[in-house]
Structures are given as C-alpha cells and as structure tokens.
Amino acid sequence: MTPKARLQVDLPNERSSQGTATVRSRNIQFQVEQAVARATNWLLSAQTQDGYWWAELEADTTLESDYILYLHILGQLESEKTAKLANYIRHKQLPDGGWNIFEGGPSELNATVKAYVALRLAGESASAPPLLRAKERVLELGGLEATNSYVRFYLAMVGGVDWSIVPSIPPELMLLPDWFPINIHEMSSWTRGIVIPLALVYAYKPDWQLPEGVTVSELFKTPGGRPKSFKWDKRVISWRNVFLALDRGLKLHERLGWKPFRKTALERARNWMVERLERSEGLGTIYPAMMNSIFALLAEGGDMQDPLVAREIGFLERYEIAEGDTLRVQPCISPVWDTAIAMVSLEEAGLDPAHPSLIAAERWVVANQILGPGDWQVKNPNAAPGGWAFEFKNEFYPDVDDTAFVLMALGRVADPDSERLRRSMQRGLAWLVSMQNEDGGWGAFDHENNLQFLNHIPFADHNAMLDPSTADVTARAVECLGQMGWSANDPVIQRARAFIRHDQTSEGPWFGRWGVNYIYGSSSVLRALETIGLSKGADCQAAANWLRSVQNRDGGFGESILSYYDPALKGKGKSTASQTAWAIIGLLAVCGPYDACVERAIAWLVANQNENGTWDEDEFTGTGFPCVFYLKYHIYRNAFPLYALARYDNMRQGRRKFVGVQIPAEELQNHNGLRT
C-alpha cells in the first residue's frame, strides 16, 4: 500500500491569538494547495491517450458466480477462467459461511446461493467445509425458496429447479400496446434489457443441465418449498394478488399446446433485442442484460460460431479483470461518467481551460454524443436526441445524470472551435430539459416512468422496476442549468425546486438514489441550489445542520450502505474520502470555507491523502439498486476529494471560476420546440 502523506493540519480555535490564527490559516492554505497539486498530477497521469478517463467499476461476487454459470452454458467450464473466478469467490467468503453484497456488509441470501452453485460448478465438493458452511448459512437466511426471481430463473435454465417456481415472463409482453398500463415501456430501461431476453429464454426453456452430481435441492429450507414471493397477500384485493393470479394464468397458458400469438411475440422480442445490439457494445452495456442476450441467442438455436453470438461474447469479455490467480467482472464500464467527473474536478483545481488534457477530453466526449433515436423517445417523442450515455457505445440509452455532468465539464473548456462545442452543448441541454417529468424532477434514463403498482409484478423483486424522479438526478440537472446561466425563477427550475422541496426528509437531508446515501443526496441538492443562488434558505440550513450532526470524531464523513435498510443509520459509518468530499461540497454551499466542520473535514482529507495524490477507500459508495446491488466507483475516491479541496481553496482565496460556454434559457426557447 502506498504510504500516507500524513500531513498535520492546524485548525484555528477560539483561544488562539490573532497572530497564531493567521499562521495556522497560512498552513492550511499551503497544505491544501499541496494536496490539490498532488491530486491534479495523479488525475492527469491517469488520462488515456484518447483523452478519456476510465476507472474500474466494482461490484459483489454475484457477477463472478453468474459468470461461472455462463461459462457452463457456453461449454467452457473447464477453462482457466473458471478456476480464477472460483478463487476470487473463495477469497470473499465471510466467516459465517455466506457472501455479502457490499464491503463490510452481512451475508446476503442471493449472493450466497449463487456462490455455492458457482463453486460446485467449479468442482468444489458439496462436503467441503466452505460449502458446508455456505449451505448452513443459506438455510439460516431462509433457503432457496426465499431467493429472488432471477436466482431461480437462472437455476431453472440449468435444470436445478422446476420452472413452476419461476415468475412467468412470456414474450407476449412485447405485444401489449403502449397505451395499456402494463407494457415494456412502463418498465425502467435496465429492466427491459434484463427481462426481454429472459422472455425469449422462458419461451424456449433450453436444456442446459447442470453437470452430473451438481444439485441445489439441498439448499431448500423446506423440500419442494414454494417461493416466498408467491405467497398471497392477506388482503383479498391487492396488486400483489392481482399479479399472482395473472402469473398462475400465464403458467396455465404456457402448458397449452396452442399459443396463437407466440410466434409473433418471439419475432418482436428478437427484433427488439437485435436492433439494440446493433447500436451498442452489448445490450444496454450492463452485465445482466448482456449476459441474458447471449442466453437468448443460444436458446433460440445460435451457437458459438454465429457472428452475432461471438461478437456479444467478446463485448462481455471486456468486463473481465484478471489479477494474479483471480478473475473478477465489472457490472458495467463508465468512461463517459469518469471523464466528466475528472474534467470538472480538474477545472475546479484551476487547470488552464485550454490545457491539452481538457481539450482532448472535451473532443472525445463531444464525439461520443448520441444523435440517434432511443427508447426514451417512446415517452418523449417530440424531443431531438443529444444526450450522453455512461459507456463507450450505448446509443439507445443516454441518461440525464451523465448528460448534466458532461455539459458542466464542457462549459468550462476553452476550445478554439467554440461554435462546434456550442452546437453540441445546445443539443445536449435541449435533450436534458425535455426529459423533465411532470412532477418537476428527473429520472435517470426514462421519461414519466413511475407507475408504482408495477413493483408488485413477481419478477420486480430487483427493486428497480421503475425510473422515477429522484432528488440527486434532479439536483444534477438544476446545477447544470444554473451553470449554463439559467435563473432560479425559470419555470423549468421552479418545477424542479418544488420537487426537491417535497422530497426533503423531515430531519433535513435528501435520499441518495445513485450514491450512498443521504450524504450524497444532500450534497447534490445543496450544490445545485448554491449554483442558482438559493443555498441560504431554511431548507438548506436544515440539511447543513444535519451534515454537521453526523460528522465523525476524526473529522471525516461516512455513511454505511446499511442506511438503506435502517433509517436510524443515516449518515453513520466509517469516514471515507468520497463521502467526506461530498459533505464538504454540501457544507461549502451553505456555510462557506471558514465553518469549523468544513475545516475539520478538509484536515481529514489532507491527512489521509497518499503521497502519490490518491486516497484509499474500501467501502462501496455507489448505488445500483438500493437494497439489492451496490457499486464501487474507483474514480470517486480520487476525483471528488480533489474537487472538494479545490473548491474550498478557491472560496478562501476569493477566486472567480472561468466562465466558458453558457446557454441561457432564452437560447433554447425555440430549439426543436422543447421549451414550454
């Protein structure tokens, strides 16, 4: 491990003389400037030759476990990859026999079942002590019957369980019109990508049997037990019971020999999937959808020699990271997101707006703007494309958060070709504004995607069936608009302010949908309101007071993922670099740089910086699906602290930021008819 810089930061106190306080103030300034310089140099060194940044995106062992099952289906179980994946899984087993879904978390049932099956496929004996402990932990956690629908679906594909305990996912879903309350476009983008390939698999029910001697029946707490998700609601009439009754009807339909619409449904599902494969580097460029698309292609009769199958397998292989005798798999790749964050951090750190690194990054980002159609147009048909995606190539799925962050990064670059840059930003900003929901907020990928009753569908137990407005994404959009010169009184921002005000918790903070958790949400909102000149109100003071109240004794901030499960744990956790940076950013927006809590947090960041300009962070501070799936963005611990330190220093020194491209509201008034 790289040794720490361990710089001592002297903080002022009430009994200090004026002269001593001045000396200490100079020490703080010097130490922060040195920390900013080190972090800047490291971040510049991490840029690729093509101009972008791309750091690892880490998740839990369910990915490696699923990958072993995937290799079994491909007929490659005997490959070296299987052994390396199994080694990685073994290293992550907890003392109680289970596996968790975030660093420091408790054993989780679905992850433990998947790890057990994966190690059995990798050749581990069921009587081996690690698997005996795993089996006992599975039973303690409720058994296989308590797992989510996707665990059982994968096991049904390989003959481990009967299809009767899997929720119905008929391809006839594709035939439901958009005006019908249940249709594929009322599901979130990631759910569509996951479910539609599985609908093809469900229809074909391939015979990918587990190897001889590998079973999962021992993982049922009650032999032949029914899934808990199939338990009827005690109320006679409820959405849960409606969908369970529908599921029974669909299972009956599945047993019928005559399915008049099946052929049309299969064709439509396949065409939908293949169309998106042709304009992306994998379906949705997210791990489960990509893997499921390969399963679907194989289930309908494709093989490894099929060019389409081979190409999709190749895309998924890019997510592998080999290290020593282990192999891990990323859930996604984030070059656009990482690049935007790096650019904004470097810009705040005072990098010349015309610096070659910023110019190269800006041109790479502009070249990756999405100018073609996507799923978002079904609910937003009058808008022109112009957003950005998270990944290298994912043309059907630009997202609001990436687009807002990209626009903020581009706006502070002094490119000689200013007209080209301005046109790109106009398109991006127009698309961003068009994605605002009626409630005033923004979701991530979809427009008006908030029918809550769909969460009761049996296969909706991944806690991400919908993509409604959230405070953190809405805040990012508002911050972007403010940076573009939009007034707090603009109708678009007024609607967003109303949503944010309504979404604030009674204690003061805001929930973090895409980052952990209330620290992230609160920081995002406070910075956004600062950008439009509204960070001194009572709502912001309440959020700042809450942040002060959860500061750790060491001066840093941290929040465990457990806060998603227990509201009493809001803002509580081991200090981390990314969360300390977020808290500083939020507090600076309300309290300024001379606040004692800010000074202590700055001291923590400086003292915990490594000599090479980086920070260490084991914790997961990113969120995929709350209570189901979490992420560790490896760029967060290095980019956000740089931004926080630089912003603190800039505010102390009274420096004015470079104002580059601004696109006020009036400029979009007639752009594609989007402003209303």
C-alpha positions in Angstrom: 0.0 0.0 0.0 1.2 3.5 -0.8 2.4 5.3 2.4 0.2 8.2 3.6 1.2 11.8 3.3 0.0 12.2 6.9 0.2 16.0 6.9 -0.8 17.7 10.1 -3.3 20.4 9.6 -3.6 23.0 12.3 -7.1 24.3 12.9 -8.0 27.6 14.5 -9.7 27.6 17.9 -11.4 30.3 19.9 -8.4 30.9 22.3 -5.9 31.4 19.6 -4.3 34.8 19.3 -4.9 36.6 16.0 -1.3 36.1 15.0 -1.4 32.4 15.7 -4.6 32.1 13.8 -3.1 33.8 10.8 -0.1 31.4 10.8 -2.5 28.4 11.0 -4.5 29.8 8.2 -1.4 30.0 6.1 -0.5 26.5 7.0 -4.0 25.3 5.9 -3.7 27.1 2.7 -0.3 25.7 1.9 -1.3 22.1 2.8 -4.4 22.2 0.8 -2.6 23.7 -2.2 -0.1 20.9 -2.0 -2.8 18.3 -1.7 -4.6 19.8 -4.8 -1.3 19.7 -6.8 -0.7 16.1 -5.9 -4.2 15.0 -6.8 -4.2 17.0 -10.0 -0.9 15.4 -11.2 -2.2 11.9 -10.4 -5.5 12.5 -12.2 -3.7 13.9 -15.3 -1.4 10.9 -15.3 -4.5 8.6 -15.3 -5.9 10.0 -18.6 -5.8 7.7 -21.6 -4.1 8.7 -24.8 -7.5 9.1 -26.5 -8.5 11.7 -24.0 -10.9 9.9 -21.6 -10.6 8.6 -18.1 -11.8 5.0 -17.3 -11.5 3.6 -13.8 -12.7 0.2 -12.6 -16.3 -0.2 -11.5 -16.5 -2.9 -8.9 -19.5 -4.9 -7.6 -20.2 -8.0 -5.5 -19.4 -11.7 -6.2 -22.8 -12.4 -7.8 -21.2 -11.3 -11.0 -18.4 -13.9 -10.8 -20.8 -16.5 -9.7 -23.1 -15.9 -12.6 -20.1 -15.8 -14.9 -19.2 -19.4 -14.0 -22.8 -20.5 -14.7 -22.5 -18.6 -18.0 -19.2 -20.5 -18.9 -21.0 -23.7 -18.1 -23.8 -22.8 -20.6 -21.1 -21.9 -23.2 -19.5 -25.3 -22.7 -16.3 -23.6 -21.3 -16.5 -24.7 -17.7 -13.1 -26.4 -17.9 -11.4 -23.2 -18.9 -8.8 -21.4 -16.8 -11.3 -18.6 -16.2 -13.5 -20.9 -14.1 -10.7 -21.6 -11.7 -9.7 -17.9 -11.4 -13.3 -16.8 -10.9 -13.7 -19.5 -8.2 -10.6 -18.3 -6.4 -12.0 -14.8 -6.3 -15.3 -16.0 -4.9 -13.5 -18.1 -2.3 -11.5 -15.1 -1.1 -14.7 -13.2 -0.5 -16.5 -15.8 1.7 -17.3 -14.5 5.2 -16.5 -16.3 8.4 -20.2 -17.2 8.9 -20.1 -19.1 5.5 -22.0 -16.5 3.4 -21.2 -13.8 0.9 -22.2 -10.1 1.1 -23.2 -7.6 -1.5 -21.1 -4.7 -0.2 -17.8 -4.3 1.7 -18.4 -4.8 5.4 -22.0 -5.9 5.0 -23.7 -9.1 6.3 -24.2 -12.3 4.5 -26.9 -12.0 1.8 -29.0 -14.9 0.7 -28.9 -14.5 -3.1 -25.2 -13.9 -3.2 -24.6 -16.9 -1.0 -26.8 -19.2 -3.1 -25.1 -18.1 -6.3 -21.6 -18.5 -4.8 -22.5 -22.0 -3.6 -23.7 -23.1 -7.1 -20.7 -21.5 -8.8 -18.2 -23.3 -6.6 -20.0 -26.6 -7.2 -19.8 -26.0 -10.9 -16.1 -25.2 -10.5 -15.5 -28.6 -9.0 -15.8 -28.0 -5.2 -17.3 -30.9 -3.3 -20.6 -30.3 -1.5 -18.9 -31.8 1.6 -16.0 -29.4 1.5 -16.0 -27.3 4.7 -16.5 -23.9 2.9 -19.6 -25.3 1.1 -21.0 -26.9 4.2 -20.8 -23.5 5.9 -22.3 -21.9 2.9 -25.2 -24.3 2.9 -25.9 -23.8 6.5 -25.9 -20.0 6.0 -28.3 -20.3 3.1 -30.7 -22.3 5.3 -30.4 -19.8 8.1 -31.2 -17.0 5.7 -34.4 -18.6 4.5 -33.4 -21.2 2.0 -33.6 -21.2 -1.8 -37.3 -20.6 -1.7 -36.6 -17.1 -0.3 -34.3 -16.1 -3.1 -35.3 -13.5 -5.7 -36.8 -14.4 -9.1 -33.6 -14.0 -11.1 -31.7 -16.6 -9.0 -34.5 -19.1 -9.5 -34.7 -18.3 -13.2 -31.0 -19.0 -13.8 -31.3 -22.2 -11.8 -34.3 -23.3 -13.9 -32.3 -22.7 -17.1 -29.9 -25.4 -16.0 -32.4 -27.8 -14.6 -31.6 -27.0 -10.9 -35.2 -26.1 -10.1 -38.6 -26.5 -11.8 -39.9 -23.7 -14.0 -43.1 -23.7 -11.8 -41.3 -21.7 -9.1 -40.1 -19.0 -11.6 -42.3 -16.0 -12.3 -43.8 -16.1 -15.8 -42.0 -13.8 -18.3 -43.9 -14.6 -21.5 -42.7 -13.0 -24.8 -46.3 -11.9 -25.3 -45.3 -8.9 -23.2 -44.0 -7.4 -26.4 -47.5 -7.3 -27.9 -49.0 -5.1 -25.2 -49.6 -1.6 -26.7 -48.1 1.5 -25.2 -51.5 2.8 -24.1 -52.0 -0.3 -21.9 -51.0 0.2 -18.3 -48.6 -2.8 -18.4 -46.2 -2.6 -21.3 -42.4 -2.8 -21.7 -42.0 1.0 -21.8 -43.6 1.4 -18.4 -40.6 -0.7 -17.1 -37.2 1.0 -16.5 -34.6 0.8 -19.2 -32.5 -1.7 -17.3 -35.5 -3.9 -16.6 -36.4 -4.0 -20.3 -32.8 -5.0 -21.1 -32.8 -7.7 -18.4 -36.4 -9.1 -19.0 -36.9 -9.2 -22.7 -34.0 -11.6 -23.4 -35.3 -13.7 -20.5 -38.7 -13.8 -22.1 -37.1 -15.5 -25.1 -35.4 -18.0 -22.8 -38.6 -18.5 -20.9 -40.4 -19.4 -24.2 -37.7 -21.8 -25.4 -36.8 -23.3 -22.0 -33.4 -24.7 -23.1 -31.9 -27.8 -21.7 -28.6 -26.6 -20.2 -28.4 -29.3 -17.5 -26.1 -29.0 -14.5 -23.1 -31.4 -14.6 -23.8 -34.8 -13.1 -23.7 -34.7 -9.3 -24.3 -31.0 -9.0 -27.6 -30.3 -7.3 -29.3 -27.4 -5.5 -32.1 -29.3 -3.8 -30.1 -29.3 -0.5 -30.5 -25.5 -0.4 -34.3 -25.6 0.2 -35.2 -25.0 3.8 -38.4 -26.9 3.2 -38.0 -29.6 0.5 -40.1 -28.6 -2.5 -40.9 -25.3 -0.8 -42.8 -22.6 -2.7 -41.1 -19.3 -3.1 -41.9 -16.7 -0.5 -42.6 -14.2 -3.4 -45.6 -16.4 -4.4 -47.3 -16.0 -1.0 -50.7 -14.4 -1.3 -51.4 -11.1 0.3 -53.7 -11.3 3.3 -55.9 -8.7 1.7 -58.3 -10.2 -0.8 -57.9 -7.4 -3.3 -54.4 -6.1 -3.7 -52.0 -5.5 -6.6 -49.8 -8.4 -5.3 -52.8 -10.8 -5.5 -53.8 -9.5 -8.9 -50.3 -10.2 -10.3 -50.0 -13.5 -8.6 -53.4 -14.6 -10.1 -52.1 -13.3 -13.5 -49.0 -15.3 -13.0 -51.0 -18.5 -12.5 -53.0 -17.8 -15.6 -49.8 -17.3 -17.6 -48.4 -20.6 -16.3 -51.5 -22.4 -17.4 -51.2 -20.7 -20.8 -47.6 -21.9 -21.0 -48.8 -25.5 -20.7 -51.2 -25.2 -23.6 -50.1 -26.6 -26.9 -51.8 -23.8 -28.8 -50.3 -20.3 -28.4 -51.7 -18.2 -31.2 -49.6 -15.1 -30.6 -46.3 -16.8 -29.6 -44.6 -16.7 -33.0 -45.3 -13.0 -33.5 -44.2 -12.3 -29.9 -40.9 -14.1 -30.3 -40.2 -12.3 -33.5 -40.9 -9.0 -32.0 -38.8 -9.7 -28.9 -35.9 -10.9 -31.0 -36.1 -7.9 -33.3 -36.2 -5.6 -30.3 -33.1 -7.2 -28.9 -31.1 -7.4 -32.1 -31.9 -3.8 -33.0 -30.3 -2.6 -29.8 -27.4 -5.0 -30.1 -26.5 -3.4 -33.4 -26.1 0.1 -31.9 -24.3 -0.8 -28.7 -21.4 -2.8 -27.3 -23.7 -5.2 -25.6 -27.4 -4.9 -24.7 -27.7 -1.8 -22.6 -24.0 -2.3 -21.9 -24.9 -3.6 -18.5 -23.7 -7.0 -17.4 -27.0 -8.8 -16.7 -28.7 -7.6 -19.9 -25.6 -8.5 -22.0 -25.4 -12.0 -20.5 -29.1 -12.5 -20.9 -29.0 -11.5 -24.5 -26.3 -14.2 -25.1 -28.5 -16.8 -23.3 -31.4 -15.7 -25.6 -29.4 -16.1 -28.8 -28.2 -19.5 -27.7 -31.7 -20.6 -26.5 -33.2 -19.9 -30.0 -30.6 -22.1 -31.6 -27.5 -19.9 -32.0 -24.0 -21.3 -31.4 -20.5 -20.0 -30.6 -19.7 -19.8 -34.4 -22.6 -17.4 -35.0 -21.1 -13.9 -35.7 -23.6 -12.2 -33.6 -23.2 -14.5 -30.6 -19.4 -14.4 -30.9 -19.5 -10.6 -31.0 -21.6 -10.3 -27.9 -19.4 -12.8 -26.1 -16.5 -10.6 -27.0 -18.1 -7.5 -25.6 -18.8 -9.2 -22.3 -15.2 -10.4 -22.1 -14.1 -6.7 -22.0 -15.6 -6.6 -18.5 -13.1 -9.1 -17.1 -10.2 -8.1 -14.9 -7.6 -10.7 -14.3 -5.3 -10.2 -11.3 -2.9 -12.9 -10.2 -4.8 -16.2 -9.7 -8.2 -14.4 -9.7 -10.6 -13.1 -12.2 -13.4 -10.5 -11.4 -16.0 -9.0 -13.6 -17.3 -5.4 -13.8 -21.1 -4.8 -13.9 -20.6 -2.0 -16.4 -18.0 0.4 -17.7 -18.1 4.1 -17.1 -15.7 6.1 -19.4 -18.1 9.0 -20.1 -19.1 9.4 -16.4 -15.5 9.1 -15.2 -14.3 11.6 -17.8 -16.9 14.2 -16.9 -16.1 13.9 -13.2 -12.4 14.1 -13.9 -12.8 17.1 -16.1 -15.0 19.0 -13.6 -12.5 18.2 -10.8 -9.5 19.4 -12.8 -11.3 22.6 -13.8 -12.1 23.4 -10.2 -8.5 22.8 -9.4 -7.5 25.6 -11.7 -6.3 23.7 -14.8 -6.0 26.1 -17.7 -9.3 25.9 -19.7 -7.2 25.5 -22.8 -5.0 22.8 -21.3 -4.4 20.0 -23.9 -5.8 17.4 -21.5 -9.1 19.3 -21.2 -9.3 19.9 -25.0 -8.6 16.2 -25.7 -11.2 15.1 -23.2 -13.8 17.6 -24.5 -13.3 16.5 -28.1 -13.6 12.8 -27.1 -16.8 13.5 -25.2 -18.3 15.5 -28.0 -17.5 12.7 -30.4 -19.5 10.4 -28.2 -22.7 12.4 -28.1 -25.7 10.4 -29.0 -27.5 11.8 -32.0 -29.7 8.8 -32.9 -33.0 7.5 -31.6 -33.5 5.6 -28.4 -36.1 4.1 -26.0 -36.6 7.4 -24.3 -38.4 8.7 -27.4 -41.4 6.5 -26.7 -42.5 8.7 -23.8 -40.8 11.9 -25.2 -41.5 11.8 -28.9 -41.1 15.5 -29.7 -37.5 15.8 -28.4 -34.4 15.6 -30.6 -31.5 13.4 -29.4 -28.4 14.9 -27.9 -27.6 13.3 -24.6 -24.7 11.2 -23.4 -24.5 7.6 -22.1 -22.5 6.1 -19.3 -20.3 3.9 -21.5 -18.4 3.9 -24.8 -21.3 2.9 -27.1 -24.8 2.6 -25.9 -26.9 4.7 -28.3 -30.3 3.7 -27.2 -29.8 4.7 -23.6 -28.4 8.2 -22.9 -29.0 9.3 -19.3 -29.8 12.6 -17.5 -27.0 12.4 -14.9 -24.2 11.8 -17.4 -25.6 14.5 -19.7 -25.8 17.1 -17.0 -22.3 16.3 -15.7 -20.8 16.3 -19.3 -22.4 19.7 -20.0 -20.9 21.2 -16.8 -17.5 19.8 -17.9 -17.7 21.1 -21.4 -18.9 24.5 -20.4 -15.5 25.3 -18.8 -13.3 24.3 -21.7 -11.8 26.9 -24.0 -11.8 25.1 -27.2 -10.7 27.2 -30.2 -13.6 25.6 -32.2 -16.2 27.3 -29.9 -19.0 27.0 -32.4 -18.8 23.3 -32.7 -18.7 23.0 -28.9 -21.7 25.3 -28.5 -23.8 23.4 -31.0 -23.1 20.1 -29.2 -24.0 21.7 -25.9 -27.2 23.2 -27.2 -28.3 19.7 -28.4 -27.4 18.2 -25.1 -29.1 20.9 -23.0 -32.3 20.7 -25.1 -32.4 17.0 -24.6 -31.8 17.3 -20.8 -34.7 19.9 -20.4 -37.0 17.7 -22.5 -36.6 14.8 -20.0 -38.1 16.7 -17.1 -41.0 14.8 -15.6 -44.4 16.3 -14.8 -43.6 16.3 -11.1 -40.7 18.6 -11.8 -37.9 16.1 -11.2 -35.8 14.0 -13.5 -35.3 10.2 -13.6 -32.1 8.6 -14.9 -32.9 7.1 -18.3 -36.7 7.3 -18.8 -39.4 9.9 -19.0 -42.5 9.6 -16.9 -41.6 6.1 -15.7 -43.3 5.9 -12.3 -46.3 3.5 -12.2 -45.8 2.2 -8.7 -48.2 -0.7 -8.9 -45.8 -2.4 -11.3 -43.5 -3.1 -8.4 -45.9 -5.9 -7.4 -45.2 -7.9 -10.5 -43.5 -11.2 -9.3 -40.3 -10.5 -11.4 -40.0 -7.0 -10.0 -38.1 -8.1 -6.9 -34.8 -6.4 -8.0 -36.1 -3.1 -6.6 -35.6 -1.3 -9.8 -38.7 -1.8 -11.9 -39.2 1.9 -12.3 -37.1 5.0 -13.0 -39.0 7.8 -11.3 -37.7 11.3 -10.4 -35.0 11.4 -7.7 -33.5 14.3 -5.8 -29.9 13.5 -6.7 -30.5 13.4 -10.5 -32.8 16.4 -10.3 -30.2 18.3 -8.4 -27.6 17.5 -11.1 -29.9 18.8 -13.8 -30.5 22.0 -11.8 -26.8 22.5 -11.1 -26.2 22.2 -14.8 -28.9 24.7 -15.7 -27.6 27.1 -13.2 -24.1 26.8 -14.6 -25.5 27.5 -18.0 -26.9 30.8 -16.7 -30.5 29.8 -16.0 -32.4 31.9 -13.4 -33.9 30.4 -10.3 -37.2 31.8 -11.5 -37.2 30.0 -14.8 -40.3 27.7 -14.9 -38.2 24.6 -15.5 -36.1 25.3 -12.4 -39.2 26.4 -10.4 -40.8 23.0 -11.0 -37.5 21.2 -10.1 -37.3 23.3 -6.8 -40.8 22.2 -5.9 -39.9 18.6 -6.4 -36.7 18.9 -4.4 -38.6 20.7 -1.6 -41.2 18.0 -1.5 -38.5 15.2 -1.4 -36.6 16.5 1.6 -36.8 14.4 4.7 -38.1 15.8 8.0 -34.6 15.7 9.5 -33.1 17.9 6.7 -31.2 15.6 4.3 -32.2 14.2 0.9 -32.2 10.5 0.0 -29.4 9.3 -2.4 -30.7 7.1 -5.1 -27.4 6.7 -7.0 -24.9 7.3 -4.3 -24.6 6.3 -0.6 -26.8 7.8 0.6 -28.2 10.8 2.5 -24.7 12.5 2.4 -24.7 12.0 -1.4 -28.2 13.2 -1.9 -27.8 16.2 0.4 -24.5 17.3 -1.1 -26.0 17.1 -4.6 -29.0 19.3 -3.7 -27.1 21.9 -1.7 -24.5 22.3 -4.5 -27.3 22.7 -7.1 -29.2 25.3 -5.0 -25.9 27.2 -4.5 -25.5 27.4 -8.2 -28.8 29.2 -8.6 -28.3 31.4 -5.6 -30.7 29.6 -3.2 -28.4 27.8 -0.7 -29.1 30.1 2.3 -32.7 29.2 2.8 -34.1 27.3 5.8 -34.3 24.0 3.9 -30.6 24.2 3.1 -29.7 25.3 6.7 -31.5 22.2 7.9 -29.6 19.9 5.6 -26.3 21.6 6.6 -27.1 21.2 10.3 -27.8 17.5 9.7 -24.5 17.1 7.9 -22.7 18.8 10.9 -24.5 16.4 13.3 -23.2 13.3 11.5 -19.6 14.3 11.2 -17.3 11.7 12.7 -15.0 12.4 15.6 -12.0 12.1 13.3 -13.3 15.0 11.1 -14.4 12.9 8.2 -17.8 11.7 7.0 -19.0 8.3 6.2 -22.3 6.5 5.7 -22.8 2.8 5.6 -25.0 1.1 2.9 -26.9 -0.2 5.9 -28.7 3.2 6.0 -30.8 2.0 3.0 -32.2 -0.7 5.4 -32.3 1.3 8.7 -33.2 5.0 8.6 -31.6 5.3 12.1 -28.2 4.8 10.4 -28.5 7.9 8.2 -25.0 9.5 7.9 -23.3 6.9 10.1 -20.3 5.0 9.0 -16.5 4.9 8.8 -15.0 8.0 7.2 -14.4 7.7 3.5 -12.7 10.0 1.0 -15.6 10.3 -1.4 -18.3 10.8 1.3 -16.1 13.3 3.2 -15.7 15.2 -0.1 -19.4 15.2 -0.7 -20.1 16.5 2.7 -17.6 19.3 2.2 -19.2 20.3 -1.1 -22.6 20.5 0.6 -21.4 22.4 3.6 -19.4 24.9 1.5 -22.6 25.7 -0.4 -24.3 26.8 2.8 -21.7 27.6 5.4 -18.6 28.7 3.4 -15.0 27.7 3.9 -14.5 29.0 7.4 -17.0 26.7 9.1 -15.4 24.6 11.8 -16.9 21.4 10.4 -15.6 22.2 7.0 -12.1 22.9 8.4 -12.1 19.5 10.2 -13.2 17.6 7.1 -10.6 19.3 5.0 -8.0 18.3 7.6 -9.1 14.7 7.3 -8.8 14.7 3.5 -5.3 16.2 3.6 -4.1 13.9 6.3 -5.4 10.8 4.6 -4.0 11.5 1.1 -1.3 9.2 -0.2 2.0 10.6 -1.3 1.1 10.0 -4.9 -2.0 12.1 -4.7 -4.6 9.4 -4.3 -6.8 8.2 -1.4 -7.7 4.7 -0.2 -11.3 3.6 0.1 -12.5 0.0 0.6 -16.2 0.9 1.1 -18.8 0.9 -1.7 -20.2 4.4 -2.0 -22.2 4.0 -5.3 -25.7 2.6 -5.6 -27.1 0.4 -8.4 -30.4 -0.8 -7.0 -31.0 0.1 -3.3 -31.1 -2.9 -1.0 -30.2 -5.2 -4.0 -27.0 -4.0 -5.8 -24.2 -1.6 -4.9 -21.1 -0.3 -6.7 -17.6 0.9 -6.0 -16.5 3.6 -8.5 -12.8 3.6 -8.2 -12.5 7.2 -9.6 -14.7 8.6 -6.8 -12.1 8.4 -4.0 -9.6 10.4 -6.1 -11.7 12.9 -8.1 -14.3 14.1 -5.6 -11.7 14.9 -2.9 -9.8 17.0 -5.4 -12.9 18.9 -6.3 -13.8 19.5 -2.6 -10.2 20.7 -1.7 -10.0 22.9 -4.8 -13.4 24.4 -4.2 -12.6 25.1 -0.6 -9.3 26.8 -1.6 -11.0 28.8 -4.3 -13.6 30.1 -1.9 -11.0 31.0 0.7 -8.9 32.9 -1.9 -12.0 34.5 -3.5 -11.0 33.2 -6.9 -13.5 33.5 -9.7 -14.1 30.5 -11.8 -13.5 30.5 -15.6 -16.9 31.1 -17.3 -16.9 29.4 -20.6 -19.8 28.3 -22.7 -23.2 29.4 -21.3 -26.5 28.6 -22.9 -29.3 30.7 -21.2 -32.9 29.6 -21.2 -33.7 32.1 -23.9 -31.4 30.4 -26.3 -33.4 27.2 -26.2 -36.7 29.0 -26.4 -37.3 27.8 -30.0 -34.8 24.9 -30.1 -36.8 21.9 -31.5 -39.9 23.2 -29.8 -38.7 21.8 -26.5 -39.3 24.8 -24.2 -42.9 25.0 -23.0 
